[in-house]
Amino acid sequence: MKSPYYTHSDHLSGTSLVTDQSSVITELIDYYPYGDIRLDQKTSTYNESKKYIGQEYDEATGLSYMNARYQNGKIGRFLSQDPVFWEVGQTDEGKASLMNPQAQNSYSYAGNNPITNKDPSGRFWWVGFYDWSGYEGMSGVAMKAGEVLGGHSRAMNAIQQNQSTINSASSKYGVDPALTSAIIREEQSHLLPGEGMKDAAFPDSQLAGYDGGVGIMQVSGRVGKDFGGYTKAELARNPQKNIDSGTAYLENISSSRNTTNPATIGTAYNGAGAYGQRIQSQMNNPNYNTNVVVYGLQKLVKSLNSYVKSLKK
């Protein structure tokens, strides 16, 4: 029986550390911005094949396999054209790509911003914003607008500031760190104005006895008590305890339902099917950018027009 190894990821889901069952570091990896290997030190014969942004790395060629095509980290470019380039004006992705000048270079990687963006599919990296799964009706439009107007930036900052805690808690409970990050992204993207400050100041305030969630993962008092023994004040004011409890709850959902499906786990975490759909979408496209105001406003206007027409019927 082979000894198990555990991978620890960076903020782009790339493998940065590999440890054995005794928590001993067996591989240390670091990258240049576009994925070229800067450092790969090993203390055993084990060699993790998934490296930059968590994708397969070809040792022989030094290329990263991004599913639709190969990427060369030395030059920061793909070796072949984006398949979406041949769909311009035809498919939804092809139409959306016309809204982004960076997409006109069909060989560029992640919009030429590898620090915060990634393109694991090898297709139009900007596609995440255009996925409206789980954004229903006018409330969905308002949620998307909130993301464009600062919600997404707040969520990404929260994830980056707590990345080590996310990785640690996810490793502790055997949860995909991308799932924990997706929950944080979902919760922090859609906070109401001042909600975070209110929760920190008055964590035990409830409406009609409702035990609402607080903190970075919006963990409820019941969940905090059952998974970690934390008070609601601790959940609201301590991100480490909040993430620990929330991630433990994700593991409980996964094991009790015998599933790793993000949509199913997300639905159980929040209680709403649309929530689960958004978690699934964020797992598929974790890096959608906020430079989408033009398209976002167009979508908003289109939805408002449809809503007004429905009222006239």
Helices and strands as residue ranges (DSSP letters): E 5-9, E 15-20, E 25-31, E 37-42, G 52-54, E 57-58, E 63-65, E 70-72, E 77-78, G 83-87, H 92-97, G 101-104, G 110-112, G 125-130, H 137-146, I 147-151, H 152-161, H 163-173, H 177-189, H 195-201, H 221-226, H 232-237, H 239-257, H 262-270, H 273-284, H 293-312
